[in-house]
Every structure is written in structure tokens, then in C-alpha cells.
Amino acid sequence: MKKITRRSFLKASAAAMVASGLAACGGSASSTAVSSVASAAGSAAAAGKGTIGILMPTLNAEFFAVTANSMAARLAEEGYTGNIQGFDNDAAQAVSVIENFITDGVQGIAYMTVDTAGDDALKDAMDAGIKVLTCGVENANYDVCQIMDNKATGYQIGEMAANYINENFGGSAKVAYITSTKSQNMMDRVEGYRQAMEELCPGADVVYEAECVDVGQGTTFAENLNTLHPDCKIILSYSDTYTKEIAEVWNALSYPKDAACFGHDAEAAVLKNIAEGGYIKGTVSAGDPGVAMAEGMIGCLNGEYKDHELVVMAGTEVTPANIGDFYKA
């Protein structure tokens, strides 16, 4: 098993983020933005080495859209055209996209997985001589698979929240959890922050939990929390998709400034919010996953990995104390 240490992975990814401008960009990416970047990446592929199919769970969430863009840009530097597709969290659609990639004769498939859907189709791709890189959930069929230790990164979310409560509320506060049963990765993150809070902040009182799996549900979560428990100031989320929405609701409601939410993914808007002293007080960064996926695919195409190699990547806590290492205004 090849491991990317936290230090080496983040150093390379941070450099790539600065070079690509991702560290300072804001707002949400759209399918149109993804298409335009993919086209630019394709036109830049002067060496004409072929096409890499890039498959994301959705292109409507900033994290996945930015990841796809970043990957396509890095692949273009090596002479590959990125064909970006989303599957709208639909297993049947994922299989259909993979089958189309096979028909199109792509050189490789880079698939951001949320479960093992499409495993048989990936085997068909490998049998056709296509290199397969998966990222997210370890499935059965891949040349290279990149995964996060999601329970460990979830623990980091809980650790940041526990430290904040201990330092600002004397170790006692009402807390709310955003949860998910949609994928094992997300369940592992939630389990991780439950464990951290129980161990590091036993005075925390969990007063509200609800599942969020789609864009917009963080807004509903924050509004419901305000109605049911208006004195709850701490929210833990497995994804920054929802911390951004929470921060917007709290801004609109003029919530107390010591309210805090904590998440995962270190999206540009989230880093900006932390840097400006907003309601988001912590996130977990794994660097630029798009660059990491691109480097993994390039290495795979160049024969740098053993067959069926698992790569474990680490995360780093980002708080107001070290935000300058991750965000430059």
C-alpha cells in the first residue's frame, strides 16, 4: 500500500491550489462552469495523449465541480483531455456514464465514488485496457484507489468543536449534529465526531440531529434548529456544503457572534469565512483532491503503481489559528 503522508500530500496540493487560483476563488461552481473548463482543458491538450473520463457524484455542489475542474486542468498539462460527467447520485446513471466512457475509448476513468455502484462496469473498463482510478469508497475493481480515513477526519471535526467549546463555553454547550446514512464515508465521519465529542467534551449536550444529503438542506437544518433550540450555538457537519448554508442563515438571523459550525472539505468560500471571522470556525482540508486524483491517474498511466493499489490520504484541521496557511485574501 502506498501512503501519502499529511505533510507531503498537503504541501503538493497547496502549491497546486495557489498555482490554479483555487485558494482565492469564491462562489459556487455550476455545470456550465465545469463544461467551459473542460473545454479549455481539452484545447490545451496539445500532446493529444487521449481522453480521461472524470465522473463525479454531482456537478451541482461546489466541492465536486471544483474538484473536476482542477483535475481536468492538471491532466491538460500532461496532454490529456478531461471529459467531465456527473451522475446525480444515481447508481444506474453512473453505470451508464462508465459504459459510454468505454464505448468512447477513453485512456482512463477517474471516478469519485460514494458507494460501490458501478463496480461491474469498472471491471469491464479494465478488461478493455482502460486504467481506472477511484476516489472515496474502496470498491472491488480499480488500478488505484484513493481514500480518506473518514472516521479520523470526522474525529478532527469533533476535536475542533470540542476545543472551541472548552475554550469559549467552559466545556458546556448545546450541540447539533448533521448526519447522513447515504454512504459509509459520511457515516464514518459522523461516527468520528460523535466519538471525539464524547471523549473530549463530555459536557456537550446534543439537542438536535437531522440528516442532510442534498444542497439546500443545511438551510432547513439551521432554520429548524433556530425554531426548536434557539440557544444552540454549535453545529457539526460532515460536509462544508452545509456549513456554508448554516452561516448564511445565521447571518440573516443576526446570530450571536460566538456561534460556530465545523465541517469538512475546506471549500474556498469556507476558508474565506474562517479568515473573515465568520460563523465557520473550523474545517478539515485534504488539499486539492482534483490535483491528487489527476496525479494518481497520471501515475497509473505511467506505470508508477502496483496493480490494485490503495492510497490512504490524511487531512489537516483548519481553524482561525492557522487559516493564513490555507487562504490569502
ChimeraX attribute file (.defattr): number of C-alpha atoms within 10 A of each C-alpha:
attribute: neighborCount
match mode: 1-to-1
recipient: residues
	/A:1	10
	/A:2	13
	/A:3	13
	/A:4	15
	/A:5	14
	/A:6	15
	/A:7	12
	/A:8	10
	/A:9	19
	/A:10	21
	/A:11	12
	/A:12	14
	/A:13	19
	/A:14	20
	/A:15	14
	/A:16	20
	/A:17	19
	/A:18	14
	/A:19	10
	/A:20	15
	/A:21	11
	/A:22	19
	/A:23	24
	/A:24	17
	/A:25	14
	/A:26	14
	/A:27	10
	/A:28	15
	/A:29	17
	/A:30	16
	/A:31	17
	/A:32	12
	/A:33	15
	/A:34	24
	/A:35	19
	/A:36	13
	/A:37	20
	/A:38	25
	/A:39	17
	/A:40	17
	/A:41	25
	/A:42	23
	/A:43	14
	/A:44	18
	/A:45	20
	/A:46	14
	/A:47	12
	/A:48	14
	/A:49	14
	/A:50	15
	/A:51	22
	/A:52	28
	/A:53	25
	/A:54	28
	/A:55	24
	/A:56	23
	/A:57	21
	/A:58	18
	/A:59	25
	/A:60	18
	/A:61	16
	/A:62	22
	/A:63	21
	/A:64	22
	/A:65	27
	/A:66	24
	/A:67	24
	/A:68	31
	/A:69	26
	/A:70	28
	/A:71	27
	/A:72	30
	/A:73	26
	/A:74	23
	/A:75	27
	/A:76	26
	/A:77	15
	/A:78	16
	/A:79	19
	/A:80	26
	/A:81	31
	/A:82	32
	/A:83	22
	/A:84	23
	/A:85	24
	/A:86	22
	/A:87	18
	/A:88	14
	/A:89	17
	/A:90	12
	/A:91	15
	/A:92	12
	/A:93	16
	/A:94	24
	/A:95	18
	/A:96	14
	/A:97	19
	/A:98	24
	/A:99	17
	/A:100	13
	/A:101	23
	/A:102	22
	/A:103	11
	/A:104	11
	/A:105	17
	/A:106	21
	/A:107	22
	/A:108	26
	/A:109	26
	/A:110	28
	/A:111	25
	/A:112	26
	/A:113	23
	/A:114	20
	/A:115	17
	/A:116	15
	/A:117	17
	/A:118	22
	/A:119	17
	/A:120	13
	/A:121	18
	/A:122	27
	/A:123	16
	/A:124	16
	/A:125	25
	/A:126	18
	/A:127	10
	/A:128	14
	/A:129	14
	/A:130	21
	/A:131	22
	/A:132	25
	/A:133	28
	/A:134	25
	/A:135	24
	/A:136	20
	/A:137	19
	/A:138	19
	/A:139	17
	/A:140	13
	/A:141	21
	/A:142	24
	/A:143	22
	/A:144	26
	/A:145	27
	/A:146	23
	/A:147	19
	/A:148	18
	/A:149	17
	/A:150	24
	/A:151	21
	/A:152	18
	/A:153	27
	/A:154	30
	/A:155	22
	/A:156	27
	/A:157	31
	/A:158	30
	/A:159	24
	/A:160	26
	/A:161	29
	/A:162	27
	/A:163	16
	/A:164	20
	/A:165	24
	/A:166	18
	/A:167	11
	/A:168	12
	/A:169	14
	/A:170	12
	/A:171	16
	/A:172	16
	/A:173	21
	/A:174	18
	/A:175	23
	/A:176	23
	/A:177	22
	/A:178	23
	/A:179	20
	/A:180	19
	/A:181	13
	/A:182	14
	/A:183	15
	/A:184	16
	/A:185	24
	/A:186	21
	/A:187	17
	/A:188	21
	/A:189	28
	/A:190	27
	/A:191	19
	/A:192	23
	/A:193	27
	/A:194	20
	/A:195	17
	/A:196	22
	/A:197	25
	/A:198	14
	/A:199	13
	/A:200	18
	/A:201	22
	/A:202	14
	/A:203	18
	/A:204	21
	/A:205	15
	/A:206	16
	/A:207	14
	/A:208	17
	/A:209	15
	/A:210	15
	/A:211	15
	/A:212	23
	/A:213	17
	/A:214	12
	/A:215	13
	/A:216	14
	/A:217	18
	/A:218	27
	/A:219	20
	/A:220	16
	/A:221	23
	/A:222	24
	/A:223	17
	/A:224	14
	/A:225	20
	/A:226	17
	/A:227	9
	/A:228	12
	/A:229	16
	/A:230	13
	/A:231	15
	/A:232	19
	/A:233	22
	/A:234	24
	/A:235	26
	/A:236	29
	/A:237	29
	/A:238	31
	/A:239	25
	/A:240	26
	/A:241	26
	/A:242	29
	/A:243	29
	/A:244	22
	/A:245	19
	/A:246	26
	/A:247	23
	/A:248	17
	/A:249	19
	/A:250	21
	/A:251	14
	/A:252	9
	/A:253	11
	/A:254	9
	/A:255	17
	/A:256	12
	/A:257	12
	/A:258	13
	/A:259	17
	/A:260	25
	/A:261	27
	/A:262	29
	/A:263	34
	/A:264	28
	/A:265	20
	/A:266	27
	/A:267	29
	/A:268	20
	/A:269	19
	/A:270	28
	/A:271	29
	/A:272	22
	/A:273	18
	/A:274	23
	/A:275	21
	/A:276	13
	/A:277	11
	/A:278	21
	/A:279	26
	/A:280	27
	/A:281	27
	/A:282	32
	/A:283	31
	/A:284	25
	/A:285	21
	/A:286	21
	/A:287	27
	/A:288	25
	/A:289	25
	/A:290	27
	/A:291	25
	/A:292	25
	/A:293	28
	/A:294	26
	/A:295	15
	/A:296	23
	/A:297	28
	/A:298	20
	/A:299	13
	/A:300	20
	/A:301	17
	/A:302	9
	/A:303	10
	/A:304	11
	/A:305	18
	/A:306	12
	/A:307	11
	/A:308	15
	/A:309	17
	/A:310	21
	/A:311	18
	/A:312	16
	/A:313	21
	/A:314	22
	/A:315	24
	/A:316	18
	/A:317	19
	/A:318	25
	/A:319	20
	/A:320	16
	/A:321	11
	/A:322	12
	/A:323	18
	/A:324	14
	/A:325	9
	/A:326	20
	/A:327	20
	/A:328	12
	/A:329	10
